[in-house]
């Protein structure tokens, strides 16, 4: 899918684990470098992906890892949601979004953010106001493309009436396929769909059908789950949250599922 005039294929690297798991800076840097070595073309981060008393941890890690990289990947980040101790407030007011964008520009050490996403819709602020603020920053050259996260079809329609939307980032996995309809709608509209938590959080039990296909193909269940998502819609880019180099390297090794595989998996239709 095209995002900010770049053709993105395969998986993206999600960086929430950098902030929320007990890994070292060295582990996180190695994970980014492993992603690049595996051909990953998109790294997703957020202002909210940070540790207590740190302004923007994951963004700073990404900036450090990409320093000196000749052909850097597309970097996507998010604002309107941040960390205050153990709280994660949401604020979609234009002035807050601009302040958050400025923090992210500084943390990522860039003059323009490739893809800037509204992390959550603020129930107290019309989404049209939030998107108008992002459109203004886009016109100023601070951001390349506008994305949404954690949205409904109705909210996508409202946002699309204000500005061109390049991406939607929602939760989608084999275990939780409820949002497939929106992913397929995004494909019809030429909008990338960034699927976060593609393994349903990692700690969830793996579905027997996934295990069976993994056994037959002699691959990890994670590769099967990534393959299933990619088979469901050309708009889908699975975002693999990883804190170890081996994890992202495995997931980025794309598996094309056969018709027999998809039959075993129930073809992916909700209510299978």
C-alpha positions in Angstrom: 0.0 0.0 0.0 1.1 3.6 -0.7 1.7 5.7 2.4 3.2 9.1 2.0 4.2 8.2 -1.6 6.0 5.1 -0.4 5.0 1.5 -1.3 4.9 -0.4 1.9 4.8 -4.2 1.8 5.2 -6.9 4.4 5.1 -6.2 8.1 5.8 -3.1 10.1 7.8 -3.0 13.4 5.7 -1.9 16.4 7.7 -0.3 19.2 5.4 -0.3 22.2 7.4 -3.2 23.7 10.4 -0.9 23.9 8.6 1.1 26.6 6.4 -1.5 28.2 8.6 -4.5 28.5 11.8 -4.9 30.6 14.3 -4.8 27.7 17.5 -2.8 27.5 18.2 0.0 25.1 20.7 -2.3 23.4 18.0 -4.9 22.9 15.7 -2.3 21.3 18.4 -0.9 19.0 19.3 -4.5 17.9 15.6 -5.2 17.2 15.3 -2.1 14.9 18.5 -3.1 13.1 17.2 -6.7 12.7 14.0 -5.3 11.3 15.9 -3.3 8.7 18.1 -6.3 7.8 14.8 -8.3 7.3 13.5 -5.7 4.9 10.9 -4.0 7.1 9.8 -0.8 5.5 7.7 0.8 8.3 8.3 1.5 12.0 5.4 2.5 14.1 5.8 4.4 17.4 3.9 6.9 19.5 4.4 9.6 22.1 2.5 7.4 24.5 5.1 4.6 24.2 7.3 5.8 26.9 8.6 4.9 30.4 7.7 6.8 33.6 9.4 10.2 33.7 10.7 10.0 30.2 9.2 12.4 27.6 9.1 10.0 24.6 11.2 6.8 25.1 10.3 4.7 22.0 10.6 7.6 19.6 14.0 8.4 21.0 15.1 4.8 20.5 13.9 4.8 16.9 15.8 8.1 16.3 19.0 6.6 17.8 18.7 3.4 15.8 18.1 5.1 12.5 20.9 7.6 12.9 23.2 7.2 9.9 20.9 4.7 8.1 21.2 5.5 4.3 17.7 4.5 3.3 15.5 4.8 6.4 12.1 3.2 6.6 8.9 5.1 6.8 8.4 6.2 10.4 4.9 6.6 11.8 4.1 8.1 15.1 1.0 9.1 17.0 -0.3 12.0 19.2 -3.3 13.1 21.2 -2.5 10.4 23.8 0.4 10.4 26.2 1.7 9.1 29.5 1.4 10.7 32.9 2.8 8.3 35.5 0.4 5.3 35.3 -2.3 7.4 33.4 -2.7 7.7 29.7 -4.9 10.7 28.9 -6.5 11.5 25.6 -6.7 15.1 24.2 -7.6 15.8 20.6 -7.6 19.6 20.8 -5.6 21.3 18.1 -3.2 23.0 20.4 -2.4 19.7 22.1 -1.9 17.9 18.9 0.5 20.6 17.7 2.4 20.4 21.0 2.6 16.6 20.7 3.8 16.8 17.1 6.6 19.2 18.1 7.7 16.8 20.8 7.7 13.9 18.3 9.7 16.0 15.8 12.3 16.7 18.4 12.3 13.1 19.8 12.6 11.5 16.3 15.2 14.1 15.3 13.5 14.9 12.0 12.1 18.0 10.3 9.0 16.1 9.0 7.2 13.1 10.3 6.3 10.6 7.5 3.0 9.5 8.9 1.3 11.2 11.9 -1.7 9.5 13.4 -4.4 10.6 15.8 -3.9 7.9 18.5 -7.4 8.0 19.9 -10.5 10.0 19.1 -11.2 12.4 22.0 -14.9 12.1 22.9 -14.8 15.7 24.0 -13.5 17.1 20.7 -15.1 16.6 17.2 -12.8 14.4 15.1 -13.2 17.0 12.4 -11.4 19.6 14.6 -8.6 17.2 15.4 -8.1 16.3 11.7 -8.2 19.9 10.6 -5.3 20.5 13.0 -3.3 17.7 11.5 -4.2 19.0 8.0 -2.8 22.4 9.0 0.5 20.8 10.1 0.6 18.8 6.9 0.3 22.1 4.9 3.2 23.5 6.9 5.3 20.5 6.0 5.6 19.2 9.5 3.9 15.9 8.6 3.8 14.0 5.3 0.6 12.0 5.7 -2.3 11.8 8.1 -3.5 8.6 9.8 -6.1 7.4 12.3 -6.0 4.9 15.1 -8.7 3.1 17.0 -11.5 4.4 14.8 -14.8 3.2 13.4 -16.0 3.4 9.9 -18.2 6.4 10.7 -15.2 8.2 12.2 -13.1 7.4 9.2 -15.8 8.9 7.0 -15.9 12.1 9.1 -12.2 12.5 9.1 -12.0 11.8 5.3 -14.4 14.7 4.7 -11.7 17.1 6.2 -8.4 15.6 4.8 -7.0 12.8 2.9 -6.5 9.8 5.2 -3.5 7.6 4.4 -3.9 4.9 7.0 -6.1 3.4 9.7 -4.4 1.6 12.6 -6.8 -0.7 14.5 -6.6 -4.0 16.4 -7.0 -7.0 14.2 -5.9 -10.6 14.5 -7.0 -14.2 13.6 -8.4 -14.5 17.1 -10.2 -11.1 16.8 -11.3 -10.6 13.2 -14.2 -8.2 14.0 -12.5 -5.3 12.1 -12.0 -7.1 8.8 -14.9 -5.3 7.2 -13.1 -1.9 7.8 -9.8 -3.3 6.6 -11.5 -4.4 3.3 -13.2 -1.0 3.1 -9.8 0.6 3.4 -8.5 -1.5 0.5 -11.4 -0.2 -1.6 -10.5 3.4 -0.8 -6.7 3.0 -1.2 -6.1 3.4 2.5 -3.5 1.3 4.3 -4.7 -0.7 7.3 -2.1 -1.1 10.0 -3.1 -4.1 12.1 -1.8 -3.9 15.6 -1.6 -6.8 18.1 -1.7 -9.3 15.2 -0.9 -12.1 17.7 -3.7 -11.0 20.0 -1.3 -9.8 22.6 1.2 -12.6 22.5 0.0 -14.3 25.7 -3.3 -15.5 24.3 -3.7 -19.2 23.5 -2.9 -20.0 19.9 -5.9 -21.3 17.9 -5.7 -25.0 17.0 -6.1 -24.2 13.3 -3.1 -21.9 13.4 -1.1 -24.6 15.2 -2.0 -27.1 12.6 -1.0 -25.0 9.7 2.2 -24.1 11.4 3.0 -27.7 12.0 2.3 -28.6 8.4 4.3 -25.8 7.0 7.1 -26.2 9.6 7.0 -22.5 10.6 6.1 -20.5 13.7 2.5 -19.8 14.5 3.4 -16.1 14.3 4.3 -16.5 10.6 0.9 -18.1 9.9 -0.9 -15.3 11.7 0.9 -12.7 9.7 0.2 -14.7 6.5 -3.5 -14.9 7.3 -3.8 -11.2 7.8 -2.0 -10.4 4.6 -4.3 -12.9 2.8 -7.4 -11.1 4.0 -6.9 -7.8 2.3 -4.2 -6.1 0.2 -4.6 -3.0 2.5 -3.3 -4.9 5.6 0.2 -4.3 7.0 0.6 -6.3 10.2 2.4 -4.3 12.9 4.6 -6.8 14.9 5.5 -5.5 18.3 8.9 -7.0 19.1 11.6 -6.5 21.7 14.0 -9.2 20.4 15.7 -9.3 17.1 14.8 -12.9 16.5 11.1 -12.1 16.8 10.9 -9.5 14.2 13.2 -11.4 11.9 10.8 -14.4 12.0 7.7 -12.4 11.5 9.2 -10.5 8.6 9.9 -13.8 6.8 6.7 -13.7 4.9 4.6 -16.9 4.4 2.2 -17.1 1.5 -0.7 -19.3 2.6 -2.1 -21.9 0.2 -5.7 -22.5 -0.5 -5.5 -25.6 1.7 -4.0 -23.5 4.5 -6.8 -21.0 4.2 -9.4 -23.7 4.1 -8.0 -25.1 7.4 -8.1 -21.5 8.8 -11.8 -21.2 7.9 -11.0 -18.7 5.0 -10.9 -15.8 7.6 -14.6 -14.9 7.2 -16.0 -13.5 10.5 -18.1 -16.1 12.1 -16.1 -18.9 10.6 
